[in-house]
Amino acid sequence: MHRIVHAEVDSDGNLRPIEPLELPPGSRVLVTVSSETEVSETALLSEAALRRDWDRPEEDAAWSHLHPAS
């Protein structure tokens, strides 16, 4: 079973879960580090224009080989 656990890194570099977390010794975890940098205004403004271009039947056909068969 997978679950998402939010955590912070303390001043010593230790990972500290935000909420209590009990795991048996030897448990394996996968840690994803998220960067909370600001998104540029240009990227936000271009999103709508790109969406219009990408959401076309021609684009779906061009990339169809990457989609698994349904």
PyMOL Python script that loads the backbone (N, CA, C, O; Angstrom):
from pymol import cmd

cmd.read_pdbstr("""\
ATOM      1  N   MET A   1       0.840  -1.176   0.000  1.00  0.00           N
ATOM      2  CA  MET A   1       0.000   0.000   0.000  1.00  0.00           C
ATOM      3  C   MET A   1       0.888   1.244   0.000  1.00  0.00           C
ATOM      4  O   MET A   1       1.879   1.310   0.727  1.00  0.00           O
ATOM      5  N   HIS A   2       0.528   2.211  -0.811  1.00  0.00           N
ATOM      6  CA  HIS A   2       1.247   3.475  -0.852  1.00  0.00           C
ATOM      7  C   HIS A   2       0.424   4.546  -0.158  1.00  0.00           C
ATOM      8  O   HIS A   2      -0.802   4.563  -0.262  1.00  0.00           O
ATOM      9  N   ARG A   3       1.092   5.424   0.537  1.00  0.00           N
ATOM     10  CA  ARG A   3       0.413   6.578   1.111  1.00  0.00           C
ATOM     11  C   ARG A   3       1.356   7.764   1.079  1.00  0.00           C
ATOM     12  O   ARG A   3       2.577   7.601   1.082  1.00  0.00           O
ATOM     13  N   ILE A   4       0.798   8.928   1.049  1.00  0.00           N
ATOM     14  CA  ILE A   4       1.593  10.149   1.018  1.00  0.00           C
ATOM     15  C   ILE A   4       1.707  10.682   2.435  1.00  0.00           C
ATOM     16  O   ILE A   4       0.711  10.824   3.143  1.00  0.00           O
ATOM     17  N   VAL A   5       2.930  10.972   2.836  1.00  0.00           N
ATOM     18  CA  VAL A   5       3.200  11.511   4.164  1.00  0.00           C
ATOM     19  C   VAL A   5       3.979  12.809   3.974  1.00  0.00           C
ATOM     20  O   VAL A   5       5.037  12.814   3.344  1.00  0.00           O
ATOM     21  N   HIS A   6       3.467  13.890   4.509  1.00  0.00           N
ATOM     22  CA  HIS A   6       4.163  15.172   4.417  1.00  0.00           C
ATOM     23  C   HIS A   6       5.165  15.269   5.560  1.00  0.00           C
ATOM     24  O   HIS A   6       4.885  14.870   6.690  1.00  0.00           O
ATOM     25  N   ALA A   7       6.336  15.808   5.242  1.00  0.00           N
ATOM     26  CA  ALA A   7       7.391  15.916   6.242  1.00  0.00           C
ATOM     27  C   ALA A   7       8.217  17.170   5.975  1.00  0.00           C
ATOM     28  O   ALA A   7       8.122  17.787   4.915  1.00  0.00           O
ATOM     29  N   GLU A   8       9.023  17.526   6.961  1.00  0.00           N
ATOM     30  CA  GLU A   8       9.957  18.642   6.837  1.00  0.00           C
ATOM     31  C   GLU A   8      11.341  18.137   7.213  1.00  0.00           C
ATOM     32  O   GLU A   8      11.482  17.134   7.912  1.00  0.00           O
ATOM     33  N   VAL A   9      12.348  18.838   6.746  1.00  0.00           N
ATOM     34  CA  VAL A   9      13.725  18.505   7.099  1.00  0.00           C
ATOM     35  C   VAL A   9      14.156  19.469   8.196  1.00  0.00           C
ATOM     36  O   VAL A   9      14.046  20.686   8.042  1.00  0.00           O
ATOM     37  N   ASP A  10      14.652  18.915   9.315  1.00  0.00           N
ATOM     38  CA  ASP A  10      15.075  19.786  10.418  1.00  0.00           C
ATOM     39  C   ASP A  10      16.477  20.329  10.166  1.00  0.00           C
ATOM     40  O   ASP A  10      17.098  20.007   9.153  1.00  0.00           O
ATOM     41  N   SER A  11      16.976  21.151  11.085  1.00  0.00           N
ATOM     42  CA  SER A  11      18.275  21.812  10.903  1.00  0.00           C
ATOM     43  C   SER A  11      19.441  20.834  10.853  1.00  0.00           C
ATOM     44  O   SER A  11      20.520  21.189  10.377  1.00  0.00           O
ATOM     45  N   ASP A  12      19.245  19.604  11.338  1.00  0.00           N
ATOM     46  CA  ASP A  12      20.291  18.584  11.279  1.00  0.00           C
ATOM     47  C   ASP A  12      20.177  17.714  10.030  1.00  0.00           C
ATOM     48  O   ASP A  12      20.970  16.794   9.834  1.00  0.00           O
ATOM     49  N   GLY A  13      19.186  18.009   9.187  1.00  0.00           N
ATOM     50  CA  GLY A  13      19.002  17.232   7.965  1.00  0.00           C
ATOM     51  C   GLY A  13      18.143  15.995   8.137  1.00  0.00           C
ATOM     52  O   GLY A  13      18.058  15.172   7.226  1.00  0.00           O
ATOM     53  N   ASN A  14      17.504  15.850   9.291  1.00  0.00           N
ATOM     54  CA  ASN A  14      16.638  14.692   9.542  1.00  0.00           C
ATOM     55  C   ASN A  14      15.240  14.943   9.007  1.00  0.00           C
ATOM     56  O   ASN A  14      14.718  16.055   9.100  1.00  0.00           O
ATOM     57  N   LEU A  15      14.649  13.922   8.457  1.00  0.00           N
ATOM     58  CA  LEU A  15      13.291  13.998   7.939  1.00  0.00           C
ATOM     59  C   LEU A  15      12.311  13.830   9.090  1.00  0.00           C
ATOM     60  O   LEU A  15      12.368  12.837   9.816  1.00  0.00           O
ATOM     61  N   ARG A  16      11.412  14.797   9.261  1.00  0.00           N
ATOM     62  CA  ARG A  16      10.444  14.774  10.358  1.00  0.00           C
ATOM     63  C   ARG A  16       9.028  14.828   9.794  1.00  0.00           C
ATOM     64  O   ARG A  16       8.628  15.846   9.230  1.00  0.00           O
ATOM     65  N   PRO A  17       8.262  13.741   9.938  1.00  0.00           N
ATOM     66  CA  PRO A  17       6.871  13.758   9.461  1.00  0.00           C
ATOM     67  C   PRO A  17       6.071  14.845  10.176  1.00  0.00           C
ATOM     68  O   PRO A  17       6.274  15.102  11.363  1.00  0.00           O
ATOM     69  N   ILE A  18       5.162  15.477   9.439  1.00  0.00           N
ATOM     70  CA  ILE A  18       4.306  16.517  10.013  1.00  0.00           C
ATOM     71  C   ILE A  18       3.349  15.897  11.034  1.00  0.00           C
ATOM     72  O   ILE A  18       3.114  16.476  12.095  1.00  0.00           O
ATOM     73  N   GLU A  19       2.802  14.737  10.722  1.00  0.00           N
ATOM     74  CA  GLU A  19       1.893  14.032  11.628  1.00  0.00           C
ATOM     75  C   GLU A  19       2.573  12.746  12.097  1.00  0.00           C
ATOM     76  O   GLU A  19       3.457  12.231  11.413  1.00  0.00           O
ATOM     77  N   PRO A  20       2.167  12.219  13.263  1.00  0.00           N
ATOM     78  CA  PRO A  20       2.780  10.988  13.768  1.00  0.00           C
ATOM     79  C   PRO A  20       2.733   9.868  12.726  1.00  0.00           C
ATOM     80  O   PRO A  20       1.751   9.709  12.001  1.00  0.00           O
ATOM     81  N   LEU A  21       3.805   9.112  12.673  1.00  0.00           N
ATOM     82  CA  LEU A  21       3.923   8.034  11.697  1.00  0.00           C
ATOM     83  C   LEU A  21       4.584   6.844  12.375  1.00  0.00           C
ATOM     84  O   LEU A  21       5.689   6.955  12.907  1.00  0.00           O
ATOM     85  N   GLU A  22       3.909   5.720  12.354  1.00  0.00           N
ATOM     86  CA  GLU A  22       4.472   4.506  12.943  1.00  0.00           C
ATOM     87  C   GLU A  22       4.754   3.509  11.833  1.00  0.00           C
ATOM     88  O   GLU A  22       3.852   3.098  11.103  1.00  0.00           O
ATOM     89  N   LEU A  23       6.019   3.125  11.717  1.00  0.00           N
ATOM     90  CA  LEU A  23       6.434   2.138  10.725  1.00  0.00           C
ATOM     91  C   LEU A  23       7.275   1.081  11.419  1.00  0.00           C
ATOM     92  O   LEU A  23       8.020   1.397  12.347  1.00  0.00           O
ATOM     93  N   PRO A  24       7.168  -0.164  10.986  1.00  0.00           N
ATOM     94  CA  PRO A  24       8.009  -1.197  11.586  1.00  0.00           C
ATOM     95  C   PRO A  24       9.472  -0.989  11.191  1.00  0.00           C
ATOM     96  O   PRO A  24       9.755  -0.480  10.107  1.00  0.00           O
ATOM     97  N   PRO A  25      10.404  -1.381  12.070  1.00  0.00           N
ATOM     98  CA  PRO A  25      11.823  -1.266  11.733  1.00  0.00           C
ATOM     99  C   PRO A  25      12.120  -1.958  10.403  1.00  0.00           C
ATOM    100  O   PRO A  25      11.579  -3.025  10.113  1.00  0.00           O
ATOM    101  N   GLY A  26      12.965  -1.351   9.617  1.00  0.00           N
ATOM    102  CA  GLY A  26      13.329  -1.920   8.324  1.00  0.00           C
ATOM    103  C   GLY A  26      12.384  -1.551   7.197  1.00  0.00           C
ATOM    104  O   GLY A  26      12.572  -1.984   6.060  1.00  0.00           O
ATOM    105  N   SER A  27      11.365  -0.750   7.504  1.00  0.00           N
ATOM    106  CA  SER A  27      10.428  -0.338   6.449  1.00  0.00           C
ATOM    107  C   SER A  27      11.176   0.458   5.389  1.00  0.00           C
ATOM    108  O   SER A  27      12.094   1.223   5.685  1.00  0.00           O
ATOM    109  N   ARG A  28      10.760   0.256   4.159  1.00  0.00           N
ATOM    110  CA  ARG A  28      11.357   1.011   3.052  1.00  0.00           C
ATOM    111  C   ARG A  28      10.422   2.150   2.688  1.00  0.00           C
ATOM    112  O   ARG A  28       9.202   1.988   2.680  1.00  0.00           O
ATOM    113  N   VAL A  29      11.003   3.304   2.386  1.00  0.00           N
ATOM    114  CA  VAL A  29      10.208   4.467   2.007  1.00  0.00           C
ATOM    115  C   VAL A  29      10.799   5.077   0.741  1.00  0.00           C
ATOM    116  O   VAL A  29      11.983   4.916   0.446  1.00  0.00           O
ATOM    117  N   LEU A  30       9.962   5.767   0.016  1.00  0.00           N
ATOM    118  CA  LEU A  30      10.379   6.510  -1.166  1.00  0.00           C
ATOM    119  C   LEU A  30      10.144   7.977  -0.854  1.00  0.00           C
ATOM    120  O   LEU A  30       9.022   8.373  -0.541  1.00  0.00           O
ATOM    121  N   VAL A  31      11.186   8.782  -0.937  1.00  0.00           N
ATOM    122  CA  VAL A  31      11.080  10.197  -0.592  1.00  0.00           C
ATOM    123  C   VAL A  31      11.146  11.021  -1.868  1.00  0.00           C
ATOM    124  O   VAL A  31      12.062  10.862  -2.675  1.00  0.00           O
ATOM    125  N   THR A  32      10.170  11.901  -2.042  1.00  0.00           N
ATOM    126  CA  THR A  32      10.161  12.837  -3.161  1.00  0.00           C
ATOM    127  C   THR A  32      10.332  14.226  -2.580  1.00  0.00           C
ATOM    128  O   THR A  32       9.553  14.646  -1.724  1.00  0.00           O
ATOM    129  N   VAL A  33      11.346  14.938  -3.040  1.00  0.00           N
ATOM    130  CA  VAL A  33      11.597  16.282  -2.538  1.00  0.00           C
ATOM    131  C   VAL A  33      10.906  17.269  -3.461  1.00  0.00           C
ATOM    132  O   VAL A  33      11.154  17.283  -4.666  1.00  0.00           O
ATOM    133  N   SER A  34      10.034  18.096  -2.889  1.00  0.00           N
ATOM    134  CA  SER A  34       9.338  19.080  -3.712  1.00  0.00           C
ATOM    135  C   SER A  34       9.958  20.449  -3.493  1.00  0.00           C
ATOM    136  O   SER A  34      10.239  20.856  -2.365  1.00  0.00           O
ATOM    137  N   SER A  35      10.158  21.137  -4.581  1.00  0.00           N
ATOM    138  CA  SER A  35      10.695  22.484  -4.539  1.00  0.00           C
ATOM    139  C   SER A  35       9.522  23.447  -4.593  1.00  0.00           C
ATOM    140  O   SER A  35       8.688  23.363  -5.495  1.00  0.00           O
ATOM    141  N   GLU A  36       9.454  24.335  -3.663  1.00  0.00           N
ATOM    142  CA  GLU A  36       8.341  25.275  -3.628  1.00  0.00           C
ATOM    143  C   GLU A  36       8.748  26.616  -4.221  1.00  0.00           C
ATOM    144  O   GLU A  36       8.451  27.669  -3.655  1.00  0.00           O
ATOM    145  N   THR A  37       9.430  26.576  -5.362  1.00  0.00           N
ATOM    146  CA  THR A  37       9.811  27.817  -6.018  1.00  0.00           C
ATOM    147  C   THR A  37       8.611  28.404  -6.735  1.00  0.00           C
ATOM    148  O   THR A  37       7.683  27.688  -7.111  1.00  0.00           O
ATOM    149  N   GLU A  38       8.641  29.696  -6.917  1.00  0.00           N
ATOM    150  CA  GLU A  38       7.534  30.361  -7.587  1.00  0.00           C
ATOM    151  C   GLU A  38       7.535  30.024  -9.070  1.00  0.00           C
ATOM    152  O   GLU A  38       8.591  29.878  -9.685  1.00  0.00           O
ATOM    153  N   VAL A  39       6.356  29.903  -9.630  1.00  0.00           N
ATOM    154  CA  VAL A  39       6.206  29.675 -11.060  1.00  0.00           C
ATOM    155  C   VAL A  39       6.243  31.030 -11.738  1.00  0.00           C
ATOM    156  O   VAL A  39       5.627  31.985 -11.265  1.00  0.00           O
ATOM    157  N   SER A  40       6.967  31.117 -12.849  1.00  0.00           N
ATOM    158  CA  SER A  40       7.068  32.407 -13.522  1.00  0.00           C
ATOM    159  C   SER A  40       5.727  32.843 -14.091  1.00  0.00           C
ATOM    160  O   SER A  40       4.901  32.017 -14.481  1.00  0.00           O
ATOM    161  N   GLU A  41       5.528  34.140 -14.131  1.00  0.00           N
ATOM    162  CA  GLU A  41       4.284  34.693 -14.659  1.00  0.00           C
ATOM    163  C   GLU A  41       4.116  34.317 -16.127  1.00  0.00           C
ATOM    164  O   GLU A  41       2.998  34.073 -16.580  1.00  0.00           O
ATOM    165  N   THR A  42       5.216  34.270 -16.871  1.00  0.00           N
ATOM    166  CA  THR A  42       5.158  33.904 -18.285  1.00  0.00           C
ATOM    167  C   THR A  42       4.614  32.497 -18.455  1.00  0.00           C
ATOM    168  O   THR A  42       3.793  32.246 -19.338  1.00  0.00           O
ATOM    169  N   ALA A  43       5.071  31.576 -17.611  1.00  0.00           N
ATOM    170  CA  ALA A  43       4.587  30.196 -17.698  1.00  0.00           C
ATOM    171  C   ALA A  43       3.096  30.123 -17.408  1.00  0.00           C
ATOM    172  O   ALA A  43       2.361  29.405 -18.087  1.00  0.00           O
ATOM    173  N   LEU A  44       2.653  30.858 -16.410  1.00  0.00           N
ATOM    174  CA  LEU A  44       1.226  30.850 -16.078  1.00  0.00           C
ATOM    175  C   LEU A  44       0.383  31.443 -17.198  1.00  0.00           C
ATOM    176  O   LEU A  44      -0.685  30.921 -17.516  1.00  0.00           O
ATOM    177  N   LEU A  45       0.858  32.531 -17.797  1.00  0.00           N
ATOM    178  CA  LEU A  45       0.103  33.182 -18.862  1.00  0.00           C
ATOM    179  C   LEU A  45       0.079  32.352 -20.138  1.00  0.00           C
ATOM    180  O   LEU A  45      -0.889  32.415 -20.896  1.00  0.00           O
ATOM    181  N   SER A  46       1.127  31.575 -20.386  1.00  0.00           N
ATOM    182  CA  SER A  46       1.176  30.786 -21.618  1.00  0.00           C
ATOM    183  C   SER A  46       0.396  29.478 -21.510  1.00  0.00           C
ATOM    184  O   SER A  46       0.139  28.831 -22.525  1.00  0.00           O
ATOM    185  N   GLU A  47       0.018  29.083 -20.303  1.00  0.00           N
ATOM    186  CA  GLU A  47      -0.664  27.803 -20.114  1.00  0.00           C
ATOM    187  C   GLU A  47      -1.941  27.692 -20.943  1.00  0.00           C
ATOM    188  O   GLU A  47      -2.165  26.665 -21.584  1.00  0.00           O
ATOM    189  N   ALA A  48      -2.769  28.713 -20.944  1.00  0.00           N
ATOM    190  CA  ALA A  48      -4.032  28.658 -21.694  1.00  0.00           C
ATOM    191  C   ALA A  48      -3.779  28.538 -23.194  1.00  0.00           C
ATOM    192  O   ALA A  48      -4.457  27.771 -23.878  1.00  0.00           O
ATOM    193  N   ALA A  49      -2.810  29.289 -23.706  1.00  0.00           N
ATOM    194  CA  ALA A  49      -2.504  29.228 -25.135  1.00  0.00           C
ATOM    195  C   ALA A  49      -1.979  27.845 -25.512  1.00  0.00           C
ATOM    196  O   ALA A  49      -2.362  27.298 -26.546  1.00  0.00           O
ATOM    197  N   LEU A  50      -1.117  27.282 -24.691  1.00  0.00           N
ATOM    198  CA  LEU A  50      -0.583  25.950 -24.971  1.00  0.00           C
ATOM    199  C   LEU A  50      -1.676  24.898 -24.885  1.00  0.00           C
ATOM    200  O   LEU A  50      -1.703  23.966 -25.688  1.00  0.00           O
ATOM    201  N   ARG A  51      -2.576  25.039 -23.920  1.00  0.00           N
ATOM    202  CA  ARG A  51      -3.664  24.074 -23.778  1.00  0.00           C
ATOM    203  C   ARG A  51      -4.518  24.048 -25.046  1.00  0.00           C
ATOM    204  O   ARG A  51      -4.896  22.976 -25.519  1.00  0.00           O
ATOM    205  N   ARG A  52      -4.822  25.228 -25.598  1.00  0.00           N
ATOM    206  CA  ARG A  52      -5.617  25.281 -26.833  1.00  0.00           C
ATOM    207  C   ARG A  52      -4.896  24.554 -27.962  1.00  0.00           C
ATOM    208  O   ARG A  52      -5.520  23.848 -28.754  1.00  0.00           O
ATOM    209  N   ASP A  53      -3.584  24.730 -28.031  1.00  0.00           N
ATOM    210  CA  ASP A  53      -2.809  24.092 -29.094  1.00  0.00           C
ATOM    211  C   ASP A  53      -2.708  22.587 -28.881  1.00  0.00           C
ATOM    212  O   ASP A  53      -2.812  21.820 -29.838  1.00  0.00           O
ATOM    213  N   TRP A  54      -2.508  22.160 -27.650  1.00  0.00           N
ATOM    214  CA  TRP A  54      -2.314  20.738 -27.365  1.00  0.00           C
ATOM    215  C   TRP A  54      -3.612  19.946 -27.390  1.00  0.00           C
ATOM    216  O   TRP A  54      -3.595  18.759 -27.716  1.00  0.00           O
ATOM    217  N   ASP A  55      -4.729  20.564 -27.056  1.00  0.00           N
ATOM    218  CA  ASP A  55      -6.009  19.852 -26.998  1.00  0.00           C
ATOM    219  C   ASP A  55      -6.711  19.846 -28.349  1.00  0.00           C
ATOM    220  O   ASP A  55      -7.846  20.303 -28.484  1.00  0.00           O
ATOM    221  N   ARG A  56      -6.007  19.319 -29.344  1.00  0.00           N
ATOM    222  CA  ARG A  56      -6.574  19.215 -30.690  1.00  0.00           C
ATOM    223  C   ARG A  56      -6.458  17.770 -31.151  1.00  0.00           C
ATOM    224  O   ARG A  56      -5.542  17.062 -30.735  1.00  0.00           O
ATOM    225  N   PRO A  57      -7.371  17.324 -32.003  1.00  0.00           N
ATOM    226  CA  PRO A  57      -7.305  15.953 -32.519  1.00  0.00           C
ATOM    227  C   PRO A  57      -5.979  15.650 -33.215  1.00  0.00           C
ATOM    228  O   PRO A  57      -5.478  14.529 -33.136  1.00  0.00           O
ATOM    229  N   GLU A  58      -5.410  16.648 -33.898  1.00  0.00           N
ATOM    230  CA  GLU A  58      -4.131  16.433 -34.592  1.00  0.00           C
ATOM    231  C   GLU A  58      -3.020  16.096 -33.602  1.00  0.00           C
ATOM    232  O   GLU A  58      -2.174  15.245 -33.879  1.00  0.00           O
ATOM    233  N   GLU A  59      -3.022  16.751 -32.465  1.00  0.00           N
ATOM    234  CA  GLU A  59      -2.018  16.462 -31.442  1.00  0.00           C
ATOM    235  C   GLU A  59      -2.228  15.071 -30.854  1.00  0.00           C
ATOM    236  O   GLU A  59      -1.267  14.332 -30.635  1.00  0.00           O
ATOM    237  N   ASP A  60      -3.486  14.717 -30.600  1.00  0.00           N
ATOM    238  CA  ASP A  60      -3.783  13.377 -30.080  1.00  0.00           C
ATOM    239  C   ASP A  60      -3.282  12.307 -31.037  1.00  0.00           C
ATOM    240  O   ASP A  60      -2.700  11.309 -30.612  1.00  0.00           O
ATOM    241  N   ALA A  61      -3.510  12.516 -32.334  1.00  0.00           N
ATOM    242  CA  ALA A  61      -3.069  11.543 -33.341  1.00  0.00           C
ATOM    243  C   ALA A  61      -1.547  11.461 -33.388  1.00  0.00           C
ATOM    244  O   ALA A  61      -0.984  10.373 -33.511  1.00  0.00           O
ATOM    245  N   ALA A  62      -0.884  12.603 -33.290  1.00  0.00           N
ATOM    246  CA  ALA A  62       0.578  12.628 -33.380  1.00  0.00           C
ATOM    247  C   ALA A  62       1.244  11.880 -32.226  1.00  0.00           C
ATOM    248  O   ALA A  62       2.322  11.310 -32.398  1.00  0.00           O
ATOM    249  N   TRP A  63       0.618  11.879 -31.068  1.00  0.00           N
ATOM    250  CA  TRP A  63       1.210  11.258 -29.886  1.00  0.00           C
ATOM    251  C   TRP A  63       0.526   9.952 -29.493  1.00  0.00           C
ATOM    252  O   TRP A  63       0.817   9.401 -28.432  1.00  0.00           O
ATOM    253  N   SER A  64      -0.365   9.457 -30.322  1.00  0.00           N
ATOM    254  CA  SER A  64      -1.146   8.262 -29.978  1.00  0.00           C
ATOM    255  C   SER A  64      -0.279   7.027 -29.735  1.00  0.00           C
ATOM    256  O   SER A  64      -0.665   6.140 -28.973  1.00  0.00           O
ATOM    257  N   HIS A  65       0.890   6.964 -30.377  1.00  0.00           N
ATOM    258  CA  HIS A  65       1.761   5.793 -30.186  1.00  0.00           C
ATOM    259  C   HIS A  65       2.307   5.700 -28.758  1.00  0.00           C
ATOM    260  O   HIS A  65       2.823   4.653 -28.369  1.00  0.00           O
ATOM    261  N   LEU A  66       2.203   6.763 -27.981  1.00  0.00           N
ATOM    262  CA  LEU A  66       2.686   6.750 -26.604  1.00  0.00           C
ATOM    263  C   LEU A  66       1.612   6.345 -25.599  1.00  0.00           C
ATOM    264  O   LEU A  66       1.919   6.096 -24.433  1.00  0.00           O
ATOM    265  N   HIS A  67       0.361   6.276 -26.038  1.00  0.00           N
ATOM    266  CA  HIS A  67      -0.744   5.902 -25.154  1.00  0.00           C
ATOM    267  C   HIS A  67      -0.971   4.394 -25.214  1.00  0.00           C
ATOM    268  O   HIS A  67      -0.980   3.816 -26.301  1.00  0.00           O
ATOM    269  N   PRO A  68      -1.154   3.749 -24.060  1.00  0.00           N
ATOM    270  CA  PRO A  68      -1.430   2.307 -24.082  1.00  0.00           C
ATOM    271  C   PRO A  68      -2.772   2.030 -24.763  1.00  0.00           C
ATOM    272  O   PRO A  68      -3.695   2.843 -24.699  1.00  0.00           O
ATOM    273  N   ALA A  69      -2.861   0.890 -25.403  1.00  0.00           N
ATOM    274  CA  ALA A  69      -4.111   0.504 -26.076  1.00  0.00           C
ATOM    275  C   ALA A  69      -5.217   0.340 -25.048  1.00  0.00           C
ATOM    276  O   ALA A  69      -4.988  -0.211 -23.972  1.00  0.00           O
ATOM    277  N   SER A  70      -6.407   0.813 -25.370  1.00  0.00           N
ATOM    278  CA  SER A  70      -7.542   0.711 -24.437  1.00  0.00           C
ATOM    279  C   SER A  70      -8.325  -0.543 -24.704  1.00  0.00           C
ATOM    280  O   SER A  70      -9.316  -0.808 -24.024  1.00  0.00           O
TER     281      SER A  70
END
""", "prot")
cmd.dss("prot")
cmd.show_as("cartoon", "prot")
cmd.util.cbc("prot")
cmd.orient("prot")
